[in-house]
Amino acid sequence: MSAPYIVTISSEKGGVGKTTLATNLAIYLKALHEDLPVTLLSFDNHFSVDQMFRINRQAERGDVSGLFTGSNPDELIETGEYGVQYIPSSKQLHIMRRELDDPTALARALAKSSLGGIIIIDTRPDLDIFTQSALYAADRVIVPVKDAPSMDNCRHIYEFFDSHGISRRPLRILPCLVDGRIHFDGPFSDPYQLLKAYAINRGYRCMEGFIAKSPKVESLNTNPEGKIYPILSHGRHTEVHLQMTHIARQVYLNTLDTETRRLDEYRKDMAEAEVEHQGAYELRRSNLKTNCLVCGNPLVSKESIGMAGYFAQTSTLKVSGFIEEECFTGLIFRYFYGAKRSIETHDPVWELFRESAQRSYFLLQRAPHTKNFYQQKLSFYRFDDSGLEVSHKTIELQEFEKRLLSKERSDLFPLLERTLFNDQGRLEDEFLLLRKVSSDLPEEILYDQNYANFSAIMNKVGTQLP
């Protein structure tokens, strides 16, 4: 399942419209795409999220503190107003703050969940452990600023990213509460242009546009009823409505352009750490599929591994196993080398391929730029021992093919069903990497150094793919 796209709203200065931005962004995103799961949570103690989204006085199953105490995030979710999911806020965070010091805790909790879509996190106006955790997990960090002092405070957020070796690419400045009545002489005619110039001068990237100061919008948060109303329904005639629509569209388009999410990276890191800390070889062996990934013949038992020819693993590490040599070689010759006849194991061509395969890696993946194509295409890559591409070929996937007397199911499909297909029988972003192994000792590929080499090549070839 694809990891959620996490948007963190963070500013060390209060009164910049941070919570208003977070809550309304969730509503606008949901309005933009009704089928998109949108989840909102806040580490601030104002309980604005709860006031705005709680339906009646429903009993809560937990709150955001559970994200740091081992609770399953899926079980903390509440169904809220406007179709937005939320995790209730907590009164206990100030107590927990003294006990926590790991900024990866939130990413670890969310990586283990099945949450999808977009998660929006509202933070406190300081860089405490909860804000750090939200920053660490984020695919996009929106930093609202309204003046020079709030712009100066941004440097602490950038320093956090630098100190933890995280790319600054997710960070974006967003001028907020911009008073359109103010005008300046000189090259920067209004507060928006001035704030944008400040940001660019400091090397900060900005969101497109800004959020204007609006008495009408401010009144939605301060009314006798104690209710917080959304801009979408109660401020549609303000310029802020158009500005929020534009911001939401930017965020939504970013989710479409970001195939590898921050949690995907963290899940991969977690998987690698798990391998290192849980008995390396035994853990890898226990994760193997027991049958040949092509024909289904039994290969792996508790005592031994049979006559396997190739080791295969998906780039997400979800599937790993062995393939009989005859199965894989037969597929390659038939579907990618265009052999018109069956190549027997004693054929010199077979021997030539076997010898060269020992110095190669093979890779299967959905063809580039065919993500939403009705007719699926599969690319087959060959890399040398150092992970440099040698060749590749793309074919159209046909589940049934003409044989001599009738149509028969393609031999490729069982392999893809066991590795790359999703539940709908569609190829996704991951790829399958294969390596020739010794038939006498196929488990040798699982030994620490050999597996480390395999993993290094997987990372290297992954960066070369379109």
C-alpha positions in Angstrom: 0.0 0.0 0.0 1.3 3.5 -0.9 2.4 5.5 2.0 0.5 8.7 2.9 1.8 12.1 1.8 2.5 14.1 5.0 2.1 17.8 5.1 3.5 19.5 8.2 2.5 23.1 9.0 5.2 24.6 11.2 6.3 28.0 12.5 8.1 28.9 15.7 6.1 32.2 15.9 2.5 32.2 17.0 -0.2 34.2 15.4 0.8 33.5 11.8 -2.4 31.6 10.9 -0.8 28.2 11.2 -3.8 26.3 12.6 -6.3 28.1 10.3 -4.1 27.0 7.4 -3.9 23.4 8.6 -7.6 22.9 9.3 -8.8 24.6 6.1 -6.2 23.0 3.9 -7.7 19.6 5.0 -11.2 20.7 4.0 -10.1 22.1 0.7 -8.1 19.0 -0.2 -11.1 16.8 0.6 -13.3 19.1 -1.6 -10.8 18.9 -4.4 -10.8 15.1 -4.4 -13.7 13.5 -2.5 -12.2 10.0 -2.7 -8.9 11.1 -1.3 -8.4 10.2 2.4 -7.4 13.3 4.4 -6.3 12.9 8.0 -5.6 15.8 10.3 -3.9 15.9 13.7 -2.5 18.6 15.9 0.2 18.8 18.5 -0.9 22.2 19.6 -3.0 22.4 22.8 -5.7 24.7 21.6 -8.0 21.8 20.5 -9.0 23.8 17.4 -9.0 20.6 15.4 -11.4 18.9 17.8 -13.8 21.9 17.9 -13.9 22.1 14.1 -14.2 18.5 13.2 -15.8 16.6 16.0 -19.3 15.2 15.2 -21.5 15.7 18.3 -19.8 14.4 21.5 -18.6 11.1 20.2 -16.5 9.0 22.5 -12.8 9.1 21.6 -10.8 5.9 21.2 -7.5 7.7 21.8 -5.6 10.8 21.0 -2.3 11.9 19.4 -0.3 10.9 22.5 -0.9 7.3 21.4 1.3 7.9 18.4 4.2 8.0 20.8 3.1 5.2 23.1 2.8 2.3 20.7 -0.9 2.6 19.7 -1.9 1.7 16.2 -2.6 4.9 14.4 -5.5 3.3 12.5 -7.3 2.8 15.8 -7.0 6.4 16.8 -8.8 7.8 13.7 -12.1 9.5 14.2 -14.6 10.4 11.4 -15.0 14.1 11.4 -17.0 16.8 9.7 -16.6 17.6 6.0 -15.3 14.1 5.3 -12.0 14.8 7.1 -10.6 12.1 9.4 -8.8 13.4 12.5 -6.9 12.1 15.5 -8.1 13.9 18.7 -5.7 16.3 20.4 -4.2 15.5 23.8 -3.8 17.3 27.1 -0.9 15.1 28.1 1.7 16.1 25.6 3.4 18.6 27.9 4.0 15.7 30.3 5.3 13.4 27.6 7.6 16.0 26.2 10.1 15.5 29.0 10.2 11.7 28.3 10.7 11.8 24.5 13.9 12.5 22.6 13.6 10.6 19.4 12.4 12.6 16.4 11.9 9.5 14.3 9.1 8.2 16.7 6.2 9.6 14.7 7.6 8.4 11.3 8.0 4.9 12.8 4.4 4.8 14.1 2.9 6.1 10.9 5.1 3.8 8.8 3.5 0.8 10.5 0.0 2.0 9.9 -2.3 1.5 6.8 -3.1 5.2 6.6 -3.1 6.5 3.0 -4.0 9.7 1.2 -2.8 12.9 2.9 -1.9 13.5 6.5 -1.8 17.1 7.7 0.0 17.9 10.9 -0.5 21.1 12.9 2.4 21.8 15.3 3.1 24.0 18.3 4.9 27.4 17.8 8.2 25.9 19.0 10.6 23.3 18.0 9.8 20.7 20.7 10.1 17.0 20.2 6.6 16.8 18.7 7.3 19.4 16.1 10.6 17.8 15.3 8.8 14.4 14.8 6.3 16.1 12.5 9.2 17.7 10.5 11.1 14.5 10.3 8.1 12.6 8.8 7.1 15.3 6.3 7.0 15.2 2.5 6.1 18.9 2.5 6.6 21.4 5.2 4.7 24.7 4.9 6.1 27.5 7.0 3.6 30.4 7.3 5.3 33.8 7.9 3.8 37.2 8.3 6.7 39.5 9.0 10.5 39.7 9.2 10.7 38.2 12.8 8.7 35.1 11.7 11.0 34.8 8.7 14.1 34.9 10.9 12.7 32.1 13.0 12.6 29.8 9.9 16.3 29.3 10.2 15.8 26.9 13.2 13.6 24.6 11.0 16.2 24.6 8.3 18.9 23.9 10.8 16.9 20.9 12.1 16.8 19.4 8.6 20.5 20.0 8.1 21.5 18.5 11.4 19.5 15.3 10.7 20.8 14.9 7.1 17.4 15.5 5.6 17.1 17.3 2.3 15.6 20.8 2.4 13.5 20.1 -0.7 10.2 19.6 1.3 10.5 23.1 2.9 8.3 25.9 1.5 7.6 29.4 2.9 4.1 30.8 2.7 3.4 34.5 3.4 0.2 34.6 5.5 -2.0 37.4 6.9 -0.7 39.7 4.2 -2.4 43.1 4.5 -3.2 44.2 1.0 -3.8 47.8 2.2 -0.1 48.4 2.8 2.1 49.6 -0.1 5.7 50.5 -0.2 7.8 52.7 -2.4 10.6 50.9 -4.2 11.0 47.5 -5.9 8.8 45.7 -3.4 5.4 47.3 -3.6 3.5 45.3 -0.9 4.2 43.0 2.0 3.9 39.8 -0.1 6.6 40.9 -2.5 8.8 42.0 0.4 8.4 38.7 2.3 9.0 36.7 -0.9 12.2 38.7 -1.5 13.4 38.1 2.1 12.8 34.4 1.6 14.6 34.2 -1.8 17.5 36.2 -0.4 17.9 33.6 2.4 17.8 30.7 -0.1 14.3 29.6 0.9 11.8 28.2 -1.5 8.2 29.6 -1.5 4.8 28.3 -2.2 3.0 30.0 -5.1 0.8 32.8 -3.8 0.0 33.9 -0.3 -2.9 34.1 2.2 -4.3 37.5 2.8 -5.4 39.1 6.0 -9.2 39.0 6.2 -11.5 40.2 9.0 -14.1 37.9 7.7 -11.9 34.8 8.0 -10.7 35.9 11.4 -14.3 36.1 12.6 -14.8 32.4 11.7 -12.6 31.5 14.6 -13.9 34.0 17.1 -17.7 33.9 17.4 -20.2 33.7 20.4 -21.1 30.1 19.5 -17.5 28.9 20.2 -17.7 27.1 16.9 -14.9 27.3 14.3 -16.3 27.6 10.7 -14.4 26.7 7.5 -13.6 29.2 4.9 -15.0 27.0 2.2 -18.5 27.3 3.5 -18.5 30.6 5.3 -15.9 32.6 3.5 -16.4 31.8 -0.2 -16.7 35.5 -1.1 -13.3 36.4 0.3 -10.1 36.4 -1.6 -8.8 33.9 0.9 -11.1 31.3 -0.5 -9.4 31.6 -3.9 -6.0 31.6 -2.3 -6.8 28.5 -0.2 -8.0 26.8 -3.4 -4.7 27.5 -5.1 -2.7 26.3 -2.1 -4.7 23.1 -1.9 -4.3 22.4 -5.6 -0.5 22.9 -5.3 -0.4 20.3 -2.4 -2.6 17.9 -4.3 -0.4 18.1 -7.5 2.7 17.6 -5.3 1.2 14.3 -4.1 0.8 13.1 -7.6 4.4 14.1 -8.5 5.9 12.4 -5.5 6.0 8.7 -6.1 8.4 7.9 -3.3 7.1 9.3 0.0 9.1 10.1 3.1 7.5 7.1 4.9 8.5 4.9 2.0 12.0 5.9 2.6 11.6 5.4 6.3 9.9 2.0 5.8 12.9 1.0 3.8 15.2 2.2 6.5 13.2 0.3 9.1 13.4 -2.9 7.0 17.2 -2.6 6.7 17.5 -1.9 10.4 15.4 -4.9 11.2 17.6 -7.1 9.1 20.6 -5.8 10.9 19.2 -6.2 14.4 17.2 -9.4 14.1 19.5 -12.1 13.2 20.4 -11.1 9.6 20.4 -14.4 7.8 17.6 -16.2 9.7 15.3 -13.2 9.3 16.0 -13.1 5.5 15.4 -16.8 5.2 12.2 -16.7 7.1 10.8 -14.1 4.8 11.3 -16.3 1.7 8.4 -17.6 -0.3 8.5 -21.3 0.0 7.7 -22.1 -3.7 9.2 -21.2 -7.0 7.9 -17.8 -7.9 7.1 -18.9 -11.5 5.9 -22.6 -11.4 5.0 -22.9 -7.8 7.1 -26.0 -7.1 8.3 -26.3 -3.5 11.8 -25.0 -3.0 12.3 -23.7 0.6 11.8 -25.8 3.7 13.0 -25.4 7.2 15.9 -27.8 6.6 17.1 -26.8 3.1 16.6 -24.9 -0.1 16.1 -26.9 -3.3 17.7 -26.6 -6.7 17.0 -22.9 -7.3 18.6 -21.0 -10.1 17.8 -17.3 -9.2 17.0 -15.2 -6.2 14.4 -12.5 -6.6 13.3 -9.6 -4.5 10.9 -6.7 -4.9 12.3 -3.2 -4.4 9.9 -2.7 -1.5 11.2 -5.8 0.2 7.7 -7.2 0.5 8.4 -10.3 -1.6 11.6 -12.4 -1.8 12.1 -16.0 -3.0 13.8 -18.3 -5.5 13.1 -19.3 -9.1 14.1 -22.6 -10.8 16.6 -22.0 -13.5 14.5 -23.6 -16.2 11.5 -21.4 -15.3 13.4 -18.1 -15.5 15.5 -18.9 -18.5 12.5 -20.2 -20.4 10.6 -16.9 -19.7 13.5 -14.8 -20.9 14.0 -16.6 -24.1 10.4 -16.8 -25.0 9.1 -13.3 -24.0 12.1 -11.1 -24.2 14.6 -12.7 -26.6 11.8 -13.8 -29.1 12.9 -17.4 -29.4 10.6 -19.2 -31.9 11.4 -22.6 -30.4 11.9 -24.1 -27.0 15.5 -23.9 -25.9 16.7 -27.0 -24.1 19.1 -27.1 -21.2 21.8 -28.9 -23.2 21.6 -26.3 -26.0 24.8 -24.2 -26.4 22.6 -21.0 -26.3 21.3 -22.0 -22.9 24.9 -22.6 -21.7 26.0 -19.2 -23.0 23.2 -17.5 -21.3 23.8 -19.3 -18.0 27.5 -18.3 -18.1 26.8 -14.6 -18.8 23.9 -14.6 -16.2 26.4 -15.2 -13.5 27.8 -11.7 -14.1 24.4 -10.0 -14.5 21.4 -8.7 -12.6 18.0 -8.8 -14.2 15.1 -6.4 -13.5 11.4 -6.4 -14.3 9.3 -3.3 -13.9 6.3 -1.5 -15.4 7.4 0.2 -18.6 8.3 3.9 -18.1 5.5 6.5 -18.6 2.8 3.9 -18.8 1.3 4.3 -15.3 -2.3 4.7 -16.3 -2.2 2.9 -19.6 -5.0 0.4 -20.1 -2.6 -1.9 -22.0 0.1 -2.8 -19.5 3.7 -3.0 -20.6 6.6 -4.7 -18.9 10.2 -3.7 -19.2 13.1 -6.2 -18.8 16.5 -4.7 -17.9 19.9 -6.4 -17.8 22.7 -4.9 -15.6 26.3 -5.9 -15.2 28.0 -6.8 -12.0 28.5 -3.1 -11.1 24.9 -2.2 -11.7 25.3 -0.5 -15.0 22.6 -1.0 -17.6 23.6 -3.4 -20.4 20.2 -3.6 -22.3 16.5 -3.4 -21.9 13.4 -4.4 -23.8 9.7 -3.6 -23.4 6.8 -5.9 -24.2 3.0 -5.6 -24.0 1.5 -7.9 -21.4 -1.0 -10.3 -22.8 -2.6 -12.7 -20.2 -3.6 -15.2 -22.9 -1.5 -16.1 -26.0 -2.1 -18.2 -29.0 -0.5 -21.6 -29.0 -0.7 -24.3 -31.6 -4.3 -25.5 -30.9 -5.7 -23.0 -28.4 -5.1 -20.0 -26.3 -3.1 -20.5 -23.1 -2.3 -18.3 -20.2 1.1 -16.6 -20.3 3.8 -18.1 -18.1 4.7 -14.5 -17.1 1.5 -13.9 -15.2 2.1 -16.3 -12.2 5.5 -14.6 -11.6 3.9 -11.1 -11.7 1.0 -12.2 -9.6 3.4 -13.4 -6.9 5.6 -10.3 -7.0 4.6 -7.1 -8.8 0.8 -7.1 -9.4 -1.5 -5.3 -6.9 -4.8 -6.7 -5.9 -6.4 -5.4 -9.2 -3.8 -7.1 -11.3 -2.0 -3.9 -12.1 1.7 -3.1 -12.1 2.8 -0.4 -9.6 6.0 1.5 -9.1 8.1 -1.2 -7.5 10.5 -3.5 -9.5 11.7 -7.0 -9.2 15.5 -7.6 -9.1 16.9 -11.1 -9.9 20.4 -12.6 -9.4 21.8 -15.9 -10.5 22.7 -18.2 -7.6 24.6 -21.4 -7.1 22.2 -24.3 -7.4 24.3 -26.2 -4.9 24.1 -23.5 -2.2 21.3 -21.0 -3.2 21.0 -19.6 0.3 24.5 -18.2 0.0 22.9 -15.1 -1.5 21.3 -14.5 1.9 24.7 -14.3 3.7 25.4 -10.9 5.1 28.0 -9.6 2.6 26.3 -11.2 -0.5 23.0 -9.7 0.5 24.5 -6.4 1.2 26.0 -6.4 -2.3 22.6 -7.3 -3.7 20.9 -4.5 -1.8 23.5 -2.0 -2.9 22.9 -2.9 -6.5 19.1 -2.7 -5.9 19.6 0.9 -4.7 21.9 1.8 -7.5 19.8 0.4 -10.4 16.7 2.0 -8.8 18.2 5.4 -9.3 18.8 4.7 -13.0 15.3 3.8 -13.8 13.1 6.4 -15.6 
